[in-house]
Amino acid sequence: MKVLLTGATGYIGSAVTDHLVAAGHQVLALTRGTDPQHGRAWHGQLVGDTADPVSLAGAVTPEIEAVIHLAPPSGDADIDTAVVEALVTPLRGTGRPFVYTSGVWVLGATGEAQEVAEEAPTHPIGIVGYRPRIEERVLAEVTEGVRAVVVRPGIVYGRGGGIPAILVDRARRQGVPEYYGEEGVRWPTVHVDDLAELFVAAVERAEAGTIWHGVGDSAVPVRDLARAAGRAAGVLAAPQAVPVEQAAEVFGPLFAEALALDQSVSGAAARGALGWQPGRPGVVAELAFGSYRPVEVFGAPEGPETDAEVASIRSLVADVEQAQQNELVDRFLSVFRPEDPVWTTGHGKRLSGFEEIATFTRKVLPGATAESTAVYDVERVLFLRPDVAAVNVRQQPVRHDGTRIADRPEGRPFYILVKDDGTWRIGAAQNTVAVD
Ligand SMILES: NC(=O)c1ccc[n+]([C@@H]2O[C@H](COP(=O)([O-])OP(=O)(O)OC[C@H]3O[C@@H](n4cnc5c(N)ncnc54)[C@H](OP(=O)(O)O)[C@@H]3O)[C@@H](O)[C@H]2O)c1
């Protein structure tokens, strides 16, 4: 399909572009800037401003087979209605899809209710006050022969961006991770690449007049998310609750209210009816081990293939951490190659061969974390060959609540990893205590 996409340069729009193209569609990007954007996977680019609906006349030509409207609201209901009308009118009588992007904030606080579904009544908070009316306006186009569909994303994360990046930035600046409002606040979340796949599914096969929640995890405790954001920022301190009034001074009252909103929202309908399979790591894992944490990479070309290898390496190091923290002997051993691995401990004890490592691990790991544990962060990856990597890790001692033990030195594990049969494992490892 030839798909006209508004908001194509944005956070979600960039991922939607990638997944539409991967699914064989052509993206015509509507941008407000006139400069051609090189390096995008777009088929074409046309100029229009959603703050000026008149500029959109003629954007949807007869060759456009679908429209995805991702550009954010203007703040003026009349303007946004006029934008929808300008984009949707040329589709009338064609049965072609028009996908409007709303958001779960239109549901308001879900309170005690668990996993609110699409049929629930809307109770929009201030920042999205008139958005349900735009949703209704869009869905009314069904009677005009348009396959009108609404997608409501949860809080979007991944690719190092979105609202979680704001939490990482705040933690870095303040020296303490923050969350807003009450301690029990929960956010429905979705990985940006999973969400982009939902947009593709919606364009390809959502029925006319339907609403879909783009939600991977229905209710993530924001306190956990804040702790992970702190970790991404290198700040291992207990998360601090910031009252909404105080948050309003930083973010403005409308956004502060949204950040403090407690919601539990179901994304089950899209899984069932559209076959959507959101399977990427959850937001806490993504913050702690994924795209929010810069890694220096050497010896491999920039690009998605290298990114995928680095993600696999981070996942292996996350396994080391999980196994250590939970004293899982077999899981710890599974990170080593069976062929002649060598591990020199932080105290200089060299363990040679799998059996020696296994015997030592069985002896020392059970009970090792009774008082404290450690977090492991990949800092540098040098690809010596496509299937051999030298990896520098930072190991920090923490209490069981994840806060840093200040008077205990860090470790500097160094791993030589080998990729055998598609799986990275440790071929050789050395830990060193950092004394300065
Ligand atoms: N991020 C989330 O967690 C989340 C959650 C729920 C719903 N949503 C909704 O999803 C949509 C996209 O969000 P996002 O996070 O991808 O936002 P974003 O990163 O800020 O991107 C916004 C996009 O819209 C374009 N745009 C802004 N004003 C425009 C205008 N006047 N005319 C034409 N294009 C304009 C921007 O283009 P420029 O390059 O010119 O700036 C950019 O491409 C929004 O409607 C948002 O409310 C987002």
The ligand as a Tripos MOL2 file, in Angstrom:
@<TRIPOS>MOLECULE
LIG
   48    52     1     0     0
SMALL
NO_CHARGES

@<TRIPOS>ATOM
      1 N1          5.1670    9.0390   22.8740 N.am      1 LIG1
      2 C1          4.2100    8.4870   23.5860 C.2       1 LIG1
      3 O1          4.4530    7.8880   24.6570 O.2       1 LIG1
      4 C2          2.7750    8.5720   23.1060 C.ar      1 LIG1
      5 C3          1.8070    7.8720   23.8170 C.ar      1 LIG1
      6 C4          0.4830    7.9350   23.3910 C.ar      1 LIG1
      7 C5          0.1510    8.6850   22.2640 C.ar      1 LIG1
      8 N2          1.1230    9.3670   21.5970 N.ar      1 LIG1
      9 C6          0.7290   10.1340   20.4140 C.3       1 LIG1
     10 O2          1.4500    9.6520   19.2880 O.3       1 LIG1
     11 C7          1.6540   10.7280   18.3540 C.3       1 LIG1
     12 C8          3.1310   10.8010   17.9870 C.3       1 LIG1
     13 O3          3.8780   10.9440   19.1620 O.3       1 LIG1
     14 P1          5.4930   10.9900   19.1640 P.3       1 LIG1
     15 O4          5.8950   10.6150   20.5380 O.co2     1 LIG1
     16 O5          6.0240   10.2170   18.0090 O.co2     1 LIG1
     17 O6          5.7520   12.5410   18.9730 O.3       1 LIG1
     18 P2          7.0510   13.3090   18.4320 P.3       1 LIG1
     19 O7          8.2680   12.4860   18.5410 O.co2     1 LIG1
     20 O8          7.0210   14.6370   19.0890 O.co2     1 LIG1
     21 O9          6.7610   13.4940   16.8830 O.3       1 LIG1
     22 C9          5.7890   14.3730   16.4470 C.3       1 LIG1
     23 C10         5.7740   14.3490   14.9400 C.3       1 LIG1
     24 O10         4.7080   15.1780   14.4760 O.3       1 LIG1
     25 C11         5.2530   16.1610   13.6170 C.3       1 LIG1
     26 N3          4.5450   17.4300   13.7930 N.ar      1 LIG1
     27 C12         4.4740   18.1700   14.9220 C.ar      1 LIG1
     28 N4          3.7620   19.2680   14.6880 N.ar      1 LIG1
     29 C13         3.4020   19.2290   13.3950 C.ar      1 LIG1
     30 C14         2.6950   20.1060   12.5640 C.ar      1 LIG1
     31 N5          2.1840   21.2520   13.0070 N.pl3     1 LIG1
     32 N6          2.5110   19.7670   11.2510 N.ar      1 LIG1
     33 C15         3.0240   18.6030   10.7730 C.ar      1 LIG1
     34 N7          3.7210   17.7320   11.5150 N.ar      1 LIG1
     35 C16         3.9040   18.0500   12.8100 C.ar      1 LIG1
     36 C17         6.7040   16.3030   14.0030 C.3       1 LIG1
     37 O11         7.3950   16.8110   12.9060 O.3       1 LIG1
     38 P3          8.6900   17.7720   13.0140 P.3       1 LIG1
     39 O12         9.8490   16.9000   12.6410 O.co2     1 LIG1
     40 O13         8.4420   18.8480   12.0210 O.co2     1 LIG1
     41 O14         8.7480   18.2870   14.4400 O.co2     1 LIG1
     42 C18         7.0390   14.8730   14.2920 C.3       1 LIG1
     43 O15         7.2350   14.1630   13.0990 O.3       1 LIG1
     44 C19         1.0950   11.9700   19.0280 C.3       1 LIG1
     45 O16        -0.2020   12.1880   18.5640 O.3       1 LIG1
     46 C20         1.0840   11.6120   20.5020 C.3       1 LIG1
     47 O17         0.1000   12.3340   21.2070 O.3       1 LIG1
     48 C21         2.4280    9.3260   21.9790 C.ar      1 LIG1
@<TRIPOS>BOND
     1     1     2 1
     2     2     3 2
     3     2     4 1
     4     4     5 ar
     5     4    48 ar
     6     5     6 ar
     7     6     7 ar
     8     7     8 ar
     9     8     9 1
    10     8    48 ar
    11     9    10 1
    12     9    46 1
    13    10    11 1
    14    11    12 1
    15    11    44 1
    16    12    13 1
    17    13    14 1
    18    14    15 2
    19    14    16 1
    20    14    17 1
    21    17    18 1
    22    18    19 2
    23    18    20 1
    24    18    21 1
    25    21    22 1
    26    22    23 1
    27    23    24 1
    28    23    42 1
    29    24    25 1
    30    25    26 1
    31    25    36 1
    32    26    27 ar
    33    26    35 ar
    34    27    28 ar
    35    28    29 ar
    36    29    30 ar
    37    29    35 ar
    38    30    31 1
    39    30    32 ar
    40    32    33 ar
    41    33    34 ar
    42    34    35 ar
    43    36    37 1
    44    36    42 1
    45    37    38 1
    46    38    39 2
    47    38    40 1
    48    38    41 1
    49    42    43 1
    50    44    45 1
    51    44    46 1
    52    46    47 1
@<TRIPOS>SUBSTRUCTURE
     1 LIG1         1 GROUP 0 **** ****
